[in-house]
């Protein structure tokens, strides 16, 4: 019975974490990734020339 309880708690935490990520963090993470990619690309272009 304890195992079922722990599974339910873990599932709830995972669902809550995914909801929080989708609602709040996804945009921030995407902005960070795009800025990092832009920075890396700019550096590569400057080094190439």
PyMOL Python script that loads the backbone (N, CA, C, O; Angstrom):
from pymol import cmd

cmd.read_pdbstr("""\
ATOM      1  N   UNK A   1       0.835  -1.200   0.000  1.00  0.00           N
ATOM      2  CA  UNK A   1       0.000   0.000   0.000  1.00  0.00           C
ATOM      3  C   UNK A   1       0.879   1.263   0.000  1.00  0.00           C
ATOM      4  O   UNK A   1       0.550   2.268  -0.629  1.00  0.00           O
ATOM      5  N   UNK A   2       2.000   1.180   0.721  1.00  0.00           N
ATOM      6  CA  UNK A   2       2.909   2.328   0.744  1.00  0.00           C
ATOM      7  C   UNK A   2       3.430   2.642  -0.656  1.00  0.00           C
ATOM      8  O   UNK A   2       3.563   3.808  -1.028  1.00  0.00           O
ATOM      9  N   UNK A   3       3.722   1.603  -1.426  1.00  0.00           N
ATOM     10  CA  UNK A   3       4.261   1.807  -2.773  1.00  0.00           C
ATOM     11  C   UNK A   3       3.269   2.563  -3.641  1.00  0.00           C
ATOM     12  O   UNK A   3       3.660   3.447  -4.403  1.00  0.00           O
ATOM     13  N   UNK A   4       1.992   2.225  -3.535  1.00  0.00           N
ATOM     14  CA  UNK A   4       0.961   2.913  -4.321  1.00  0.00           C
ATOM     15  C   UNK A   4       0.904   4.378  -3.914  1.00  0.00           C
ATOM     16  O   UNK A   4       0.797   5.258  -4.767  1.00  0.00           O
ATOM     17  N   UNK A   5       0.974   4.641  -2.616  1.00  0.00           N
ATOM     18  CA  UNK A   5       0.951   6.018  -2.126  1.00  0.00           C
ATOM     19  C   UNK A   5       2.135   6.812  -2.677  1.00  0.00           C
ATOM     20  O   UNK A   5       1.972   7.944  -3.132  1.00  0.00           O
ATOM     21  N   UNK A   6       3.331   6.211  -2.634  1.00  0.00           N
ATOM     22  CA  UNK A   6       4.512   6.900  -3.152  1.00  0.00           C
ATOM     23  C   UNK A   6       4.406   7.148  -4.650  1.00  0.00           C
ATOM     24  O   UNK A   6       4.823   8.199  -5.135  1.00  0.00           O
ATOM     25  N   UNK A   7       3.853   6.194  -5.383  1.00  0.00           N
ATOM     26  CA  UNK A   7       3.673   6.386  -6.826  1.00  0.00           C
ATOM     27  C   UNK A   7       2.731   7.545  -7.107  1.00  0.00           C
ATOM     28  O   UNK A   7       2.975   8.346  -8.010  1.00  0.00           O
ATOM     29  N   UNK A   8       1.653   7.635  -6.331  1.00  0.00           N
ATOM     30  CA  UNK A   8       0.698   8.734  -6.531  1.00  0.00           C
ATOM     31  C   UNK A   8       1.362  10.069  -6.216  1.00  0.00           C
ATOM     32  O   UNK A   8       1.177  11.041  -6.947  1.00  0.00           O
ATOM     33  N   UNK A   9       2.129  10.122  -5.140  1.00  0.00           N
ATOM     34  CA  UNK A   9       2.820  11.361  -4.769  1.00  0.00           C
ATOM     35  C   UNK A   9       3.827  11.754  -5.847  1.00  0.00           C
ATOM     36  O   UNK A   9       3.897  12.922  -6.230  1.00  0.00           O
ATOM     37  N   UNK A  10       4.602  10.797  -6.336  1.00  0.00           N
ATOM     38  CA  UNK A  10       5.576  11.096  -7.389  1.00  0.00           C
ATOM     39  C   UNK A  10       4.892  11.566  -8.667  1.00  0.00           C
ATOM     40  O   UNK A  10       5.363  12.497  -9.320  1.00  0.00           O
ATOM     41  N   UNK A  11       3.791  10.927  -9.021  1.00  0.00           N
ATOM     42  CA  UNK A  11       3.055  11.335 -10.222  1.00  0.00           C
ATOM     43  C   UNK A  11       2.526  12.754 -10.062  1.00  0.00           C
ATOM     44  O   UNK A  11       2.577  13.545 -11.004  1.00  0.00           O
ATOM     45  N   UNK A  12       2.020  13.081  -8.882  1.00  0.00           N
ATOM     46  CA  UNK A  12       1.508  14.431  -8.642  1.00  0.00           C
ATOM     47  C   UNK A  12       2.631  15.459  -8.727  1.00  0.00           C
ATOM     48  O   UNK A  12       2.452  16.528  -9.309  1.00  0.00           O
ATOM     49  N   UNK A  13       3.782  15.141  -8.152  1.00  0.00           N
ATOM     50  CA  UNK A  13       4.919  16.064  -8.225  1.00  0.00           C
ATOM     51  C   UNK A  13       5.384  16.246  -9.663  1.00  0.00           C
ATOM     52  O   UNK A  13       5.683  17.364 -10.083  1.00  0.00           O
ATOM     53  N   UNK A  14       5.446  15.164 -10.412  1.00  0.00           N
ATOM     54  CA  UNK A  14       5.876  15.259 -11.809  1.00  0.00           C
ATOM     55  C   UNK A  14       4.892  16.099 -12.610  1.00  0.00           C
ATOM     56  O   UNK A  14       5.294  16.933 -13.422  1.00  0.00           O
ATOM     57  N   UNK A  15       3.603  15.878 -12.382  1.00  0.00           N
ATOM     58  CA  UNK A  15       2.591  16.647 -13.108  1.00  0.00           C
ATOM     59  C   UNK A  15       2.682  18.125 -12.736  1.00  0.00           C
ATOM     60  O   UNK A  15       2.609  18.991 -13.608  1.00  0.00           O
ATOM     61  N   UNK A  16       2.839  18.413 -11.457  1.00  0.00           N
ATOM     62  CA  UNK A  16       2.964  19.799 -11.012  1.00  0.00           C
ATOM     63  C   UNK A  16       4.213  20.461 -11.577  1.00  0.00           C
ATOM     64  O   UNK A  16       4.178  21.624 -11.980  1.00  0.00           O
ATOM     65  N   UNK A  17       5.307  19.724 -11.604  1.00  0.00           N
ATOM     66  CA  UNK A  17       6.539  20.271 -12.167  1.00  0.00           C
ATOM     67  C   UNK A  17       6.411  20.560 -13.646  1.00  0.00           C
ATOM     68  O   UNK A  17       6.901  21.581 -14.129  1.00  0.00           O
ATOM     69  N   UNK A  18       5.754  19.667 -14.368  1.00  0.00           N
ATOM     70  CA  UNK A  18       5.562  19.883 -15.803  1.00  0.00           C
ATOM     71  C   UNK A  18       4.642  21.078 -16.045  1.00  0.00           C
ATOM     72  O   UNK A  18       4.884  21.882 -16.945  1.00  0.00           O
ATOM     73  N   UNK A  19       3.580  21.192 -15.232  1.00  0.00           N
ATOM     74  CA  UNK A  19       2.666  22.327 -15.370  1.00  0.00           C
ATOM     75  C   UNK A  19       3.414  23.637 -15.114  1.00  0.00           C
ATOM     76  O   UNK A  19       3.252  24.604 -15.859  1.00  0.00           O
ATOM     77  N   UNK A  20       4.231  23.665 -14.060  1.00  0.00           N
ATOM     78  CA  UNK A  20       5.001  24.864 -13.731  1.00  0.00           C
ATOM     79  C   UNK A  20       5.972  25.204 -14.857  1.00  0.00           C
ATOM     80  O   UNK A  20       6.112  26.369 -15.230  1.00  0.00           O
ATOM     81  N   UNK A  21       6.641  24.188 -15.398  1.00  0.00           N
ATOM     82  CA  UNK A  21       7.582  24.416 -16.501  1.00  0.00           C
ATOM     83  C   UNK A  21       6.854  24.974 -17.714  1.00  0.00           C
ATOM     84  O   UNK A  21       7.284  25.967 -18.301  1.00  0.00           O
ATOM     85  N   UNK A  22       5.736  24.326 -18.094  1.00  0.00           N
ATOM     86  CA  UNK A  22       4.986  24.767 -19.273  1.00  0.00           C
ATOM     87  C   UNK A  22       4.454  26.180 -19.086  1.00  0.00           C
ATOM     88  O   UNK A  22       4.405  26.957 -20.039  1.00  0.00           O
ATOM     89  N   UNK A  23       4.056  26.516 -17.862  1.00  0.00           N
ATOM     90  CA  UNK A  23       3.422  27.809 -17.627  1.00  0.00           C
ATOM     91  C   UNK A  23       4.434  28.940 -17.472  1.00  0.00           C
ATOM     92  O   UNK A  23       4.257  30.017 -18.041  1.00  0.00           O
ATOM     93  N   UNK A  24       5.492  28.696 -16.703  1.00  0.00           N
ATOM     94  CA  UNK A  24       6.397  29.789 -16.345  1.00  0.00           C
ATOM     95  C   UNK A  24       7.798  29.669 -16.938  1.00  0.00           C
ATOM     96  O   UNK A  24       8.352  30.659 -17.415  1.00  0.00           O
ATOM     97  N   UNK A  25       8.367  28.491 -16.914  1.00  0.00           N
ATOM     98  CA  UNK A  25       9.787  28.359 -17.226  1.00  0.00           C
ATOM     99  C   UNK A  25      10.091  28.200 -18.707  1.00  0.00           C
ATOM    100  O   UNK A  25      11.182  28.554 -19.152  1.00  0.00           O
ATOM    101  N   UNK A  26       9.141  27.672 -19.480  1.00  0.00           N
ATOM    102  CA  UNK A  26       9.447  27.343 -20.875  1.00  0.00           C
ATOM    103  C   UNK A  26       9.918  28.577 -21.635  1.00  0.00           C
ATOM    104  O   UNK A  26      10.901  28.505 -22.373  1.00  0.00           O
ATOM    105  N   UNK A  27       9.235  29.708 -21.468  1.00  0.00           N
ATOM    106  CA  UNK A  27       9.607  30.917 -22.207  1.00  0.00           C
ATOM    107  C   UNK A  27      10.988  31.405 -21.789  1.00  0.00           C
ATOM    108  O   UNK A  27      11.796  31.800 -22.630  1.00  0.00           O
ATOM    109  N   UNK A  28      11.254  31.377 -20.496  1.00  0.00           N
ATOM    110  CA  UNK A  28      12.554  31.818 -19.993  1.00  0.00           C
ATOM    111  C   UNK A  28      13.674  30.920 -20.507  1.00  0.00           C
ATOM    112  O   UNK A  28      14.720  31.408 -20.935  1.00  0.00           O
ATOM    113  N   UNK A  29      13.454  29.612 -20.464  1.00  0.00           N
ATOM    114  CA  UNK A  29      14.474  28.674 -20.938  1.00  0.00           C
ATOM    115  C   UNK A  29      14.705  28.866 -22.426  1.00  0.00           C
ATOM    116  O   UNK A  29      15.848  28.853 -22.884  1.00  0.00           O
ATOM    117  N   UNK A  30      13.629  29.044 -23.188  1.00  0.00           N
ATOM    118  CA  UNK A  30      13.771  29.238 -24.633  1.00  0.00           C
ATOM    119  C   UNK A  30      14.535  30.524 -24.936  1.00  0.00           C
ATOM    120  O   UNK A  30      15.362  30.550 -25.847  1.00  0.00           O
ATOM    121  N   UNK A  31      14.268  31.590 -24.184  1.00  0.00           N
ATOM    122  CA  UNK A  31      15.001  32.842 -24.383  1.00  0.00           C
ATOM    123  C   UNK A  31      16.484  32.645 -24.095  1.00  0.00           C
ATOM    124  O   UNK A  31      17.339  33.117 -24.845  1.00  0.00           O
ATOM    125  N   UNK A  32      16.778  31.957 -23.020  1.00  0.00           N
ATOM    126  CA  UNK A  32      18.176  31.718 -22.658  1.00  0.00           C
ATOM    127  C   UNK A  32      18.881  30.902 -23.728  1.00  0.00           C
ATOM    128  O   UNK A  32      20.010  31.213 -24.109  1.00  0.00           O
ATOM    129  N   UNK A  33      18.222  29.859 -24.212  1.00  0.00           N
ATOM    130  CA  UNK A  33      18.831  29.010 -25.242  1.00  0.00           C
ATOM    131  C   UNK A  33      19.071  29.815 -26.511  1.00  0.00           C
ATOM    132  O   UNK A  33      20.129  29.696 -27.129  1.00  0.00           O
ATOM    133  N   UNK A  34      18.101  30.632 -26.904  1.00  0.00           N
ATOM    134  CA  UNK A  34      18.276  31.387 -28.150  1.00  0.00           C
ATOM    135  C   UNK A  34      19.380  32.427 -28.000  1.00  0.00           C
ATOM    136  O   UNK A  34      20.146  32.647 -28.938  1.00  0.00           O
ATOM    137  N   UNK A  35      19.476  33.067 -26.841  1.00  0.00           N
ATOM    138  CA  UNK A  35      20.553  34.046 -26.630  1.00  0.00           C
ATOM    139  C   UNK A  35      21.916  33.366 -26.655  1.00  0.00           C
ATOM    140  O   UNK A  35      22.866  33.876 -27.248  1.00  0.00           O
ATOM    141  N   UNK A  36      21.998  32.214 -26.007  1.00  0.00           N
ATOM    142  CA  UNK A  36      23.260  31.476 -25.987  1.00  0.00           C
ATOM    143  C   UNK A  36      23.642  31.055 -27.399  1.00  0.00           C
ATOM    144  O   UNK A  36      24.804  31.156 -27.790  1.00  0.00           O
ATOM    145  N   UNK A  37      22.666  30.585 -28.158  1.00  0.00           N
ATOM    146  CA  UNK A  37      22.938  30.166 -29.535  1.00  0.00           C
ATOM    147  C   UNK A  37      23.395  31.360 -30.366  1.00  0.00           C
ATOM    148  O   UNK A  37      24.330  31.241 -31.157  1.00  0.00           O
ATOM    149  N   UNK A  38      22.742  32.514 -30.194  1.00  0.00           N
ATOM    150  CA  UNK A  38      23.144  33.711 -30.936  1.00  0.00           C
ATOM    151  C   UNK A  38      24.581  34.099 -30.584  1.00  0.00           C
ATOM    152  O   UNK A  38      25.375  34.426 -31.466  1.00  0.00           O
ATOM    153  N   UNK A  39      24.906  34.060 -29.304  1.00  0.00           N
ATOM    154  CA  UNK A  39      26.249  34.422 -28.857  1.00  0.00           C
ATOM    155  C   UNK A  39      27.282  33.463 -29.448  1.00  0.00           C
ATOM    156  O   UNK A  39      28.323  33.890 -29.947  1.00  0.00           O
ATOM    157  N   UNK A  40      26.986  32.171 -29.386  1.00  0.00           N
ATOM    158  CA  UNK A  40      27.923  31.176 -29.912  1.00  0.00           C
ATOM    159  C   UNK A  40      28.090  31.339 -31.420  1.00  0.00           C
ATOM    160  O   UNK A  40      29.196  31.207 -31.943  1.00  0.00           O
ATOM    161  N   UNK A  41      26.996  31.625 -32.115  1.00  0.00           N
ATOM    162  CA  UNK A  41      27.060  31.792 -33.572  1.00  0.00           C
ATOM    163  C   UNK A  41      27.867  33.041 -33.923  1.00  0.00           C
ATOM    164  O   UNK A  41      28.696  33.012 -34.833  1.00  0.00           O
ATOM    165  N   UNK A  42      27.623  34.143 -33.199  1.00  0.00           N
ATOM    166  CA  UNK A  42      28.372  35.381 -33.458  1.00  0.00           C
ATOM    167  C   UNK A  42      29.872  35.153 -33.262  1.00  0.00           C
ATOM    168  O   UNK A  42      30.682  35.608 -34.070  1.00  0.00           O
ATOM    169  N   UNK A  43      30.236  34.451 -32.195  1.00  0.00           N
ATOM    170  CA  UNK A  43      31.649  34.186 -31.929  1.00  0.00           C
ATOM    171  C   UNK A  43      32.246  33.335 -33.052  1.00  0.00           C
ATOM    172  O   UNK A  43      33.362  33.590 -33.504  1.00  0.00           O
ATOM    173  N   UNK A  44      31.505  32.333 -33.495  1.00  0.00           N
ATOM    174  CA  UNK A  44      32.004  31.462 -34.563  1.00  0.00           C
ATOM    175  C   UNK A  44      32.200  32.259 -35.849  1.00  0.00           C
ATOM    176  O   UNK A  44      33.180  32.054 -36.565  1.00  0.00           O
ATOM    177  N   UNK A  45      31.276  33.160 -36.142  1.00  0.00           N
ATOM    178  CA  UNK A  45      31.387  33.966 -37.367  1.00  0.00           C
ATOM    179  C   UNK A  45      32.596  34.896 -37.269  1.00  0.00           C
ATOM    180  O   UNK A  45      33.343  35.042 -38.236  1.00  0.00           O
ATOM    181  N   UNK A  46      32.793  35.527 -36.100  1.00  0.00           N
ATOM    182  CA  UNK A  46      33.939  36.435 -35.933  1.00  0.00           C
ATOM    183  C   UNK A  46      35.255  35.677 -36.049  1.00  0.00           C
ATOM    184  O   UNK A  46      36.200  36.160 -36.671  1.00  0.00           O
ATOM    185  N   UNK A  47      35.317  34.493 -35.453  1.00  0.00           N
ATOM    186  CA  UNK A  47      36.546  33.694 -35.520  1.00  0.00           C
ATOM    187  C   UNK A  47      36.820  33.233 -36.943  1.00  0.00           C
ATOM    188  O   UNK A  47      37.975  33.079 -37.342  1.00  0.00           O
ATOM    189  N   UNK A  48      35.765  33.015 -37.700  1.00  0.00           N
ATOM    190  CA  UNK A  48      35.913  32.480 -39.056  1.00  0.00           C
ATOM    191  C   UNK A  48      36.481  33.525 -40.010  1.00  0.00           C
ATOM    192  O   UNK A  48      37.233  33.194 -40.926  1.00  0.00           O
ATOM    193  N   UNK A  49      36.118  34.787 -39.792  1.00  0.00           N
ATOM    194  CA  UNK A  49      36.511  35.842 -40.745  1.00  0.00           C
ATOM    195  C   UNK A  49      37.974  36.212 -40.619  1.00  0.00           C
ATOM    196  O   UNK A  49      38.456  37.080 -41.347  1.00  0.00           O
TER     197      UNK A  49
END
""", "prot")
cmd.dss("prot")
cmd.show_as("cartoon", "prot")
cmd.util.cbc("prot")
cmd.orient("prot")
